[in-house]
């Protein structure tokens, strides 16, 4: 049977983000400095190090040193993230508006799909916005109604790790720590908006902890 240390290491090396929402046991394990110190040497062997985002509440594995192959992987990851930014940001704004909240979605926030659907169906502008968002390649919805479009968008966001659905029988989704990482990428791009995409990717790699 795999130990907790082995389980956590496996998730980190798979590129997953570990937070209180996505994996509370793993998160508690890594919040212990002793446990984090035990994990670090195993990551180092594979040229990784334990990194955090979201004010230290989201853990992931980052490269320890950067060679040519690591740089290529990071450049690809950054470009994949930025290519999905527009649909992700538009979705975040739509959820905030539909929830009538003055604050953006953060880790741990619950989204009740039925409530969001009701508001969108009653607001033509939101329904039009959802249709546009659902058609992006990131989501790939072919549905012509709000119900189908929403379910496809939320399914993809769950598959991508931005949301999790604790109870399969209830249409309630929880935002994970990957949302916090997305905000850090957005802030970084905003701070370096004068740079080209390739220059931004290079700068992100130099910053290291971002990726």
NUMARGU-386578 format. One record per residue: residue in one letter; x, y, z of N, C-alpha, C, O in turn. Coordinates in steps of 0.05 Angstrom, whole numbers, plus 5000, padded with zeros to 4 digits. Layout:
# NUMARGU-386578
AXYZXYZXYZXYZ
...
***
This chain:
# NUMARGU-386578
X501749765000500050005000501850255000503750275015
X501150444983502750694981502550865005500350905016
X504750975015504751155038503651425030503451485006
X503051585049502051855043504252015029503652175011
X506751985038508952115024509052034995509452204977
X508751784989508951684962506551784945506851864922
X504251794957501851894943502152184936501552264914
X503052344955503452634951505652684930505252844912
X507752534931509952564911508952504883509552644864
X507352284881506252204856504552424844504752484820
X502852554860501052764850502753014842502153134821
X504753074857506453304851507853264824507953444807
X508953024820510452964796508552934772509552954749
X506052894776504052894754503253174746501853214727
X504353374761503653654754501153754767500153964759
X500153614788497653694801498253914822500453924833
X496254074827496354274848494954154873492654064871
X496254164895495154054920494254284938495954444947
X491654294944490654494962488654374981488054134979
X487554524999485654425019483054325006481754145017
X482454434983480054354969480454094952478853914954
X482654094937483053864919484053614933483453394925
X485553644955486653414969487353504998489653585003
X485453505016485853615043487953455058489653565072
X488053185054490053025068492853095059494653125075
X493153115032495753185021496553465029498953515034
X494653645029495253925037496153945066498154075072
X494753795084495653795112498353665115499953755132
X498953465099501553335100503753535093505753555107
X503353685072505353875062505554125079507654265079
X503454195094503554425111505454375135506354565147
X506054125141507954065161510754105150511453975130
X512354275162515054325152516754075151518354035133
X516353905171517853655172517253475148519053365136
X514653455141513853295119514853415092515753275075
X514553685090515553815066518553765062519453735040
X520053775084522953725083523553435075525553385062
X521753255082522152975074521652935044522952765031
X519753085034519053055006521153184987521653084966
X522353394996524153554980526453394967526953414943
X527853224983530053074970529152884948530652854928
X526852774951525752594930525152754905525552654882
X524052994908523553164885526153254872526453264847
X528153324889530753414879532053214860533353284841
X531752954867532952744850531952764822533352704803
X529452854819528152874792528153164783526553234766
X529953324793530253604785527753774790526953944774
X526453714813524053864821524453974849526153884864
X522854174855522854284882519954344890518354404872
X519354344916516654404924516254714923517754864936
X514154794909513555084906510755134915509054944917
X510155384921507455454931506455694916507955854905
X503855724916502455964906500056004924499655854943
X498556214919496256274936497056314965495856204983
X499056484969500056554995500856305011500456285036
X502056114997503155875011501155655016501755465030
X498655685006496655485011496155294988494355124989
X497655324966497455144943500155044936502055194932
X500554774936503154654931503254534903501354424893
X505654554890506154424865509154384861510654504876
X509854224842512754174837513754354815512554364793
X515854494820517154664800519954554793521054394809
X521054634771523754534764525754664783525554894790
X527754504790529954594808531954754792532754974800
X532854644770534754784752533654754724532254574717
X534354954707533254964680535354904659537155064655
X535054684645536654624622534954674597532754784599
X535954604574534554664549531954514547529954634539
X531854264556529354104554527254214573524854224566
X528154294597526254414617525054674607522754734610
X526754834594525855094584523755054562521755204561
X524154854545522154794524519454714536517354794526
X519554544556517154454569515654694582513254714580
X517154864596515955094609514855294589512655414593
X516255334567515255514546512555404535510655564531
X512455144531509955024521507655054541505455124534
X508355004567506355034588505255314590502855364592
X507055514588506255794590504455864566502456004570
X505155774542503655844519500855704520498855824511
X500755464531498155324534496355474553493955504549
X497555564575496055714595494955974584492656044587
X496756124570495856384559493856344537492156524534
X493956134522491956094501489156044512487156094498
X489055954537486355914549485556134567483456124580
X487056354569486456564587483856714581482256764599
X483456774556481056934549478456784557476856904570
X478056534549475656394558475456364588473356384599
X477756314601477756284630476956544644475356544663
X478156764635477557024648474657104642473257204660
X473657054618470857124612468956954629466857044638
X469756704634468056534651468056634679465956634692
X470456704690470556814717468857054720467457084741
X468857234701467257474702464257404701462657524716
X463557214684460657144682459657024708457457084717
X461256844721460556724746460256944768458356934784
X462057134768461957344788459357514784458057574803
X458757574759456357734753453757574759451957674772
X453757324751451357154756450957094785448657054794
X453057094800452857054829452357314844451957314869
X452257534829451757804841453757854864453057954885
X456257784858458357814878460158054870460658094847
X461158194890463058414884465958314886467758484885
X466358064890468957944892469357724872467457574867
X471757694861472257474843472257204857472657194881
X471956994841471956724852474756664863476756714851
X474756544887477356464899477156184909474956064910
X479456064915479555794925477655744948477655904967
X476155534947474255464968471455564964469655474977
X471055754945468355854939466755634926467655474910
X464155624934462355424922460655564900459855794903
X460255414879458555504857456255314854456655074849
X453855404858451455234854450455264826449355474818
X450855054810450355074782447455154776446955304757
X445555044791442755104786442055394789440555514774
X443255524810442855804815444055974793442756164784
X446455904785447756054763446056024737445756224723
X445155784732443555734708440955904708440256014687
X439655924730437156074732437656364725436156484710
X439756484737440456764732441056804702440157004690
X442656634691443456664663441056634644440856794625
X439356444650436956414633435056654635433656714616
X435056794657433357024661434657284651433457494651
X437257264642438657504634439857464606441957334603
X438457564585439357514558442357574552443657434537
X443357794564446157864560448057654571450057594559
X447357534594448957324605448757074588450756934584
X446457014578446056774561447756804536448956604527
X447757044524449357094500452357054507453856944491
X453157154530455957134538456756844542458856764534
X454956694555455556404560455856254534457656094531
X454056314514454256184489456956234475458256044465
X457856484477460556554465462756394480464556284467
X462656394506464756264522464755964516466855844513
X462455834515462255544512463255454485464055224481
X463355644465464255574438467255574435468355474416
X468655694454471555704453472655414452471455234463
X474855374438476155114436476654984463476454734465
X477255144483477855034509475454874520475854674534
X473054964514470554834524469254664503468254444509
X469054764479468154604456465254514458464654284449
X463454674468460654604470459254634442459854824427
X457554444436455954464412452954494419451254494401
X452354524445449554544454448454814446449855014444
X445754814442444455064434442855174458441455384455
X442955044481441555144504443355194528445555074530
X442455354547444155434570444955194587447255174595
X443055014591443654774607446054614596447854554611
X445854554571448054404558450654544558452754434562
X450554804552453054964551454354984578456754954581
X452755034599453855054626455154794635457354794646
X453754574630454754314639457354244625459154134638
X457654314600460154254585462454434596464654334600
X461854684601463954864612464854774639467254764645
X462954704656463654624683465054344683466854294700
X464354174665465653914662468653954655470353834666
X469054134635471854184626473454314648475854244652
X472354494663473754624685474454434707476454454720
X472654234711473254024730475453844720477353774735
X475353774695477453604682480253744684482253614688
X480154014680482654164680483754224709485954324712
X482054164729482954204756482354464769483254524791
X480754634756480054894767477654864787477355024805
X476054664782473754614800473754324808474954154795
X472454264830471953984837469053964847467854154857
X467953724843465153674850465153464872465253224866
X465053544897465253364920463153144920463752914927
X460653214913458553024913457452984885456253174874
X457852744873456952704846453952734842452952774819
X452352714863449452744861448453024864446053084860
X450253214870449453494873450953674853453353624848
X449553864842450754054823452154284838451654514832
X453954214856455454414871458454374865459554154868
X459754584856462654574849464254754868463254964877
X466654674874468454834892470854914876472154744862
X471655164878474055264864476555164879476655174903
X478455064864480954954876483155164875482855384865
X485455074886487755254886488955324859490455504856
X488155164838489055234811488055504802489255624785
X485755584813484655854807486656064817487056264803
X487756024841489656214852492156234834493156454829
X493056004823495356004805494656164779496356304768
X492156124770491256274746491456574751492256724733
X490556664774490756954780493657054780494157274772
X495456884790498256964790499356994761500857174755
X498456814743499256834715498057094703499457234688
X495557144709494257384699495657644708496157824693
X496357644734497757874745500457914732501358134726
X501857684728504457704715504257814687505857984679
X502357714672502057814644501258104644502158264627
X499658184663498858474665501258644671501558864660
X503058544688505558694695507458704672509158894670
X507358514654509258504632507858534605508758424585
X505658694605504058714580505558834557504758804534
X507658984562509259104541510958904526512058954505
X511258664538512958464526511358284507508958254510
X512758164487511457974470510957714485512057674507
X509357534473508857284487511357124493511657014515
X513157114474515656964478517357094500518556954516
X517357364500518857494522517557454549518957424569
X514857454549513457404574514057114584514557074608
X514156924565514756654573517556634584518056494604
X519456764572522256774582522356894610523756794628
X520857114613520857254639519557074661520457074684
X517456934653516156754672518056524680518056444704
X519556424661521556214667523656324686524456184705
X524556564681526456684700525356724728526856694747
X522756784729521556824755521356554770521356544794
X521156334754521356064765518855974780517655774772
X518156104802515956004819513256024805511355904814
X513056174783510456204770509555944756507155894754
X511555784747510855554731511555294746511155074735
***
